[in-house]
Structures are given as structure tokens and as C-alpha cells.
Amino acid sequence: MLKPQYIPLNFITIPLASVLLLLATRVFNSQTVRDGIVGTGGVSPLNIMALFISLAYISISLDATGLLRFLAFWVANKGGSSGHRLFAYLYVFFLLCGVIVGNDPVILSGTAFLAYFTRAAGITPPTAWIFSQFAAANMASVVLVSSNPTNLVLSGAFSLSFLSYAAHVALPFLAAAACVFPLLLVLFRAPALIPPRIDVPLSPAEVRAALVDPAGAVFGAVLLGVTLAVLVGVSTVGVPVYMVTVPPAVIMLLRDVRHDWSRRNLQAPLSPAQDDGSGEDTEVEVQSTAHELHELASRTPSTTAPSSASTTSTSTHTRPYALLPRLQRAHARLTRAFPTVAHIAARLPLALLPFAFLMFVLVQGLAAQGWVALFARWWAAWLRATGVLGAVGGMGFLACVMCNFCGTNIGATILLARVIQLWLSTTSPAPGPRERDGAVYALALGSNFGACTLTFSASLAGLLWRGILREKGVRVRGAQFLALNLPVSALAMLVACAVLVGQVYVEHR
């Protein structure tokens, strides 16, 4: 009997179905699709995605060396036995990591670390620690253009150099981060959430065990630092940014391939069942004295042999020369030969590519049908009544709210950036620099801070965060997510927007 087949409704299938439907009904044409992929108005989706994926590979490869987990354990030990001091140290640590490598690596590595750490320290539930990490990672991702794909969209749409962008958002970020921390202490004031005393169950040997590839950590950290420095240096001279980031990503890939190849003799040979190609998943091998730390630390996947039932089923129902078993066998061999590369590839946000391109196409279709022009006129009317305060406050509010309803913060940023572009090009007299900078950088703040507002789907980081916590046995309900994140994001946006208003008045006196 055939099993019923289902098509999942997610952030890829829904935009894809929308585009196909609009093409079928001739609302969109091929030119709309082409413009959405190739780009118009200074926005080049291909360049943006090449920059994002290349930097993501470097960051995830750096994380795979165990560096972020090692630093997290080191910071936890430095916190001593004081619960509030440790809470503050980890908050600052996640802020710094979020600035440098972006929110996704912090979510990937930091969430699993906190799930282990709080369980080992007897902190139940881990609510305070996981929510503070989520807020810190998403606030910090606003600082550098490279830390979030939404920032890349803005820098391309408005020709912002990396240095100019960072200079405009750094002070609002610092003010928001400083004000959010006391609020977190108030929200999580119960002693069960942040115990006054915590006995950190980590020895120096366990901390060192988290750094599974010291040479790779040094290599990756230097490569990432040099790449970011070169991006800042060339962003004012018109060099396409993907030309700066793709070569370092290739270098990091070659280094990972060499690392795996040099360790190939350490791998156990494949069993006949594994080599048969019936398919298996790779998991991070445990490498620590504590079972959970062991689970977090390693970058060498271990291969799980399929059950006898699955092997029998494959051999019975699949012809020996069918294509699928051959592909499965080749995949098993490659995964076995290059476990680090396979592990990193599995964590790359490749699903973001079709989603982002589909959102670019949908927004281009809105522009072609006149909807973006209508939104731009509404925005111009709002600014005529409210001025600079309306530009900053209105765009910040719209960005935060629309992150929850426009297919994550990426969809909201693409749409609102097009609205601002059209407003700037069609309004007469031309908007002043205060209104322009206020709207653009308020959108930057809102697209990052909006990731922690109402729903998990406000950002891909939120969906990733929830998934990792579920794997670790930690359940976060949607109502709890809203109740705890809404005051945090509201305060962060209020403070950051107030600082931004002061900045644009001082800068354009």
C-alpha cells in the first residue's frame, strides 16, 4: 500500500508556490523573475548570497574547531561561583561573538552549550540563560554588515560602506545592550532562574577538551579577522564584496579538506552494511569526560550502521545497479573520508538561498505591479506629518512588526528597503539627510532586533534556536517566547532609536 505523500508548508515551499501561481496567472513574467534574481536598484542578490555563504562557511568552520565552545567554557570558569557574575560574563561573551561571527554561529554553538551547562549546574529551567543568549546574539548581529544577511541587503540597496554602516549602528547597539541587561535581571529575578551561587562542574582538562582542533582555530580566526579587515578597507573603493570573501572561504575549505585527508588513516574502515549505501546520518562524536560535553566538543562525525531490517529492505527491493544506492554509497564514502567538511556543509544555511531569491522575486513583482510605489507614497505622507522622529520610530516599528509577517526579517528587509529606495527617488523635494539616514538605519536596527519580538519565524535564527533546544529536551512555548522577548525588543528599539535620532541631528547639523 502506498503511503500518502505530503508537501511541507515552510519558508521555501510557500514562497515558491506563490511565485509559480503568479507566473501561471501571468501576474508576473520572466523579466520579473530575472530582475528578482539578478537584481535592480543597486541590490545584487547573487553578490549578497555569495558574500553571505562564504562568510558563513568560514564562521561555521571556525566554530567546528571548538573555538566558540572552548571560549564559552573558559568564560564560565572565569565567572566563579557567583551566579549573577557568570550571567553577566556570558551575556557580554555572546554579544562579542555575535558582533564578530554573526548570530547564526552563536545560536548553533551557544545554545547547545547552555543546554548542557545549565543541566550540569542544576539550573532548571534554563529560561534566563537561553533567552539572554538569544537577545544578545540578535542585537549584536546589527553591528557589522557581514553579521546578518539583512545588513547585506541594506548595504547593497543604499551603497553603504562597511565602515560607515558600523559607525552609524555601533552606539545605538551599545546603548540597547547596556539597557537590556538590567531588564533581563528583573525579568529573571527568581533565584531558581539565576541562582546566587553556581558550582561550575568543569575542570581545566574539560575546558581544553572543547578545543578539538587548536591549529584550525588559530587559522580560522586569523583568516576571518583578515577577511573582515579587508572588507572594511575596500568597501569604499567599489570592489564587489564577494570577490573579497569567496577566496578566503575556498582557502578555509581546502584547509578543512587537507585536515580530513591527513587524518583519514585514523578512521575505522566501513562495515559491509555501511558500504552498501543504505544511508546514514552523521553526528558529532563525543570527546569529553562528561557525556554532554563530549557530545558538544568534537568535529569528527561517527557513522551509525543501519539496522539489519533496513539493510534487508534495501537489498530486497533495490536493484544492485540502481542509481540511488550508488549515490548513497558515494555519499557514505565522501562523508567518511571528509567528516569535517561534511559536518560543516550540513550546518550551512543553504536553504536560505532559494528563500532569499524567492523573496527578491516577490518584492520585485510587488514593485512591477505598483504596490511598492503605493507604500512609498504612504511612507512619504507619514514623514510629512512626523519628520525625523517619524522616520526613525516609524521605520523601526514597521521593521520589527513585519519581521513576523513577511517571511522572517529577510523578507521584511527586502520589502522595506525597496519602499525607502522608491521614496528617496520619487519624492519632491528630495528628503533631507536626517530623514534618509534615520529611516535606513532604523530599518537596520529593526531587522536585527525584530528577530526576538513576537514569533519564532521572525528570523531563521529563531527557528534554528527552537530546533536545537528541542533536540536537547528544552521546550519553549510560543506564548513564552512572546512574553519574554517583547519587553526586551521594545526596550532595545526604544533606546537604540533614541540614540539614532540624536546621531542624525548631530551628524547633519
GIWO-V164211 format. One record per backbone hydrogen bond with DSSP energy under -0.5 kcal/mol. CO is the residue of the C=O (numbers start at 1). NH is the residue of the N-H. If there is no record, write none. Layout:
co=CO nh=NH
co=CO nh=NH
This chain:
co=6 nh=8
co=8 nh=10
co=10 nh=14
co=12 nh=16
co=13 nh=17
co=14 nh=18
co=15 nh=19
co=16 nh=20
co=17 nh=21
co=18 nh=22
co=19 nh=23
co=20 nh=24
co=21 nh=25
co=22 nh=27
co=22 nh=28
co=23 nh=26
co=29 nh=32
co=29 nh=33
co=30 nh=34
co=31 nh=35
co=32 nh=36
co=33 nh=37
co=34 nh=38
co=34 nh=39
co=35 nh=39
co=37 nh=46
co=40 nh=43
co=42 nh=44
co=43 nh=45
co=44 nh=48
co=45 nh=49
co=46 nh=50
co=47 nh=51
co=48 nh=52
co=49 nh=53
co=50 nh=54
co=51 nh=55
co=52 nh=56
co=53 nh=57
co=54 nh=58
co=55 nh=59
co=56 nh=60
co=57 nh=61
co=58 nh=62
co=59 nh=63
co=60 nh=64
co=61 nh=65
co=62 nh=65
co=62 nh=67
co=63 nh=66
co=65 nh=212
co=65 nh=213
co=66 nh=70
co=67 nh=71
co=68 nh=72
co=69 nh=73
co=70 nh=74
co=71 nh=75
co=72 nh=76
co=73 nh=77
co=74 nh=78
co=75 nh=79
co=77 nh=80
co=79 nh=82
co=81 nh=83
co=81 nh=198
co=82 nh=86
co=83 nh=87
co=84 nh=88
co=85 nh=89
co=86 nh=90
co=87 nh=91
co=88 nh=92
co=89 nh=93
co=90 nh=94
co=91 nh=95
co=92 nh=96
co=93 nh=97
co=94 nh=98
co=95 nh=99
co=96 nh=100
co=97 nh=101
co=97 nh=102
co=98 nh=102
co=102 nh=106
co=103 nh=107
co=104 nh=108
co=105 nh=109
co=106 nh=110
co=106 nh=111
co=107 nh=111
co=108 nh=112
co=109 nh=113
co=110 nh=114
co=111 nh=115
co=112 nh=116
co=113 nh=117
co=114 nh=118
co=115 nh=119
co=116 nh=120
co=117 nh=121
co=118 nh=123
co=119 nh=122
co=122 nh=124
co=126 nh=130
co=127 nh=131
co=128 nh=132
co=129 nh=133
co=130 nh=134
co=131 nh=135
co=132 nh=136
co=133 nh=137
co=134 nh=138
co=135 nh=139
co=136 nh=140
co=137 nh=141
co=139 nh=142
co=140 nh=143
co=144 nh=147
co=145 nh=148
co=147 nh=103
co=148 nh=151
co=148 nh=152
co=149 nh=153
co=150 nh=154
co=151 nh=155
co=152 nh=156
co=153 nh=157
co=154 nh=158
co=155 nh=160
co=161 nh=165
co=162 nh=166
co=163 nh=167
co=164 nh=168
co=165 nh=169
co=166 nh=170
co=169 nh=173
co=170 nh=174
co=171 nh=175
co=172 nh=176
co=173 nh=177
co=174 nh=178
co=175 nh=179
co=176 nh=180
co=177 nh=181
co=178 nh=182
co=179 nh=183
co=180 nh=184
co=181 nh=185
co=182 nh=186
co=183 nh=187
co=184 nh=188
co=186 nh=189
co=190 nh=193
co=190 nh=194
co=196 nh=83
co=198 nh=200
co=199 nh=201
co=200 nh=202
co=203 nh=207
co=204 nh=208
co=205 nh=209
co=206 nh=210
co=207 nh=210
co=208 nh=211
co=210 nh=212
co=213 nh=217
co=214 nh=218
co=215 nh=219
co=216 nh=220
co=217 nh=221
co=218 nh=222
co=219 nh=223
co=220 nh=224
co=221 nh=225
co=222 nh=226
co=223 nh=227
co=224 nh=228
co=225 nh=229
co=226 nh=230
co=227 nh=231
co=228 nh=232
co=229 nh=233
co=230 nh=234
co=231 nh=235
co=234 nh=237
co=234 nh=239
co=240 nh=243
co=241 nh=244
co=241 nh=245
co=242 nh=246
co=244 nh=248
co=245 nh=249
co=246 nh=250
co=247 nh=251
co=248 nh=252
co=249 nh=253
co=250 nh=254
co=251 nh=255
co=252 nh=256
co=253 nh=257
co=254 nh=258
co=255 nh=259
co=256 nh=260
co=257 nh=261
co=258 nh=262
co=259 nh=263
co=260 nh=263
co=261 nh=264
co=263 nh=266
co=264 nh=267
co=271 nh=275
co=272 nh=276
co=273 nh=278
co=274 nh=277
co=281 nh=304
co=283 nh=302
co=285 nh=298
co=290 nh=294
co=291 nh=295
co=292 nh=296
co=293 nh=297
co=294 nh=287
co=294 nh=298
co=299 nh=301
co=300 nh=285
co=302 nh=283
co=303 nh=305
co=307 nh=311
co=308 nh=312
co=309 nh=313
co=310 nh=314
co=311 nh=315
co=312 nh=316
co=313 nh=317
co=314 nh=318
co=319 nh=322
co=322 nh=326
co=323 nh=327
co=324 nh=328
co=325 nh=329
co=326 nh=330
co=327 nh=331
co=328 nh=332
co=329 nh=333
co=330 nh=334
co=331 nh=335
co=332 nh=336
co=333 nh=337
co=334 nh=338
co=338 nh=342
co=339 nh=343
co=340 nh=344
co=341 nh=345
co=342 nh=346
co=343 nh=347
co=344 nh=347
co=344 nh=348
co=345 nh=348
co=348 nh=350
co=349 nh=352
co=350 nh=353
co=350 nh=354
co=351 nh=355
co=352 nh=356
co=353 nh=357
co=354 nh=358
co=355 nh=359
co=356 nh=360
co=357 nh=361
co=358 nh=362
co=359 nh=363
co=360 nh=364
co=361 nh=365
co=362 nh=366
co=363 nh=367
co=364 nh=368
co=365 nh=369
co=366 nh=371
co=366 nh=372
co=367 nh=370
co=370 nh=374
co=371 nh=375
co=372 nh=376
co=373 nh=377
co=374 nh=378
co=375 nh=379
co=376 nh=380
co=377 nh=381
co=378 nh=382
co=379 nh=383
co=380 nh=384
co=381 nh=385
co=382 nh=386
co=383 nh=387
co=386 nh=389
co=386 nh=390
co=387 nh=391
co=388 nh=392
co=389 nh=393
co=390 nh=394
co=390 nh=395
co=391 nh=395
co=392 nh=396
co=393 nh=397
co=394 nh=398
co=395 nh=399
co=396 nh=400
co=397 nh=401
co=398 nh=402
co=399 nh=403
co=401 nh=404
co=402 nh=405
co=402 nh=406
co=403 nh=408
co=407 nh=411
co=408 nh=412
co=409 nh=413
co=410 nh=414
co=411 nh=415
co=412 nh=416
co=413 nh=417
co=414 nh=418
co=415 nh=419
co=416 nh=420
co=417 nh=421
co=418 nh=422
co=419 nh=423
co=420 nh=424
co=421 nh=425
co=422 nh=426
co=423 nh=427
co=432 nh=436
co=433 nh=437
co=434 nh=438
co=435 nh=439
co=436 nh=440
co=437 nh=441
co=438 nh=442
co=439 nh=443
co=440 nh=444
co=441 nh=445
co=442 nh=446
co=443 nh=447
co=444 nh=448
co=445 nh=449
co=446 nh=450
co=448 nh=451
co=449 nh=452
co=450 nh=453
co=455 nh=458
co=456 nh=459
co=458 nh=409
co=459 nh=463
co=460 nh=464
co=461 nh=465
co=462 nh=466
co=463 nh=467
co=464 nh=468
co=465 nh=469
co=466 nh=470
co=467 nh=471
co=468 nh=472
co=469 nh=474
co=470 nh=473
co=473 nh=475
co=474 nh=476
co=475 nh=477
co=477 nh=481
co=478 nh=482
co=479 nh=483
co=480 nh=484
co=481 nh=485
co=482 nh=486
co=483 nh=487
co=484 nh=488
co=485 nh=489
co=486 nh=490
co=487 nh=491
co=488 nh=492
co=489 nh=493
co=490 nh=494
co=491 nh=495
co=492 nh=496
co=493 nh=497
co=494 nh=498
co=495 nh=499
co=496 nh=500
co=497 nh=501
co=498 nh=502
co=499 nh=503
co=500 nh=504
co=501 nh=505
co=502 nh=506
co=503 nh=507
co=504 nh=508
co=506 nh=509
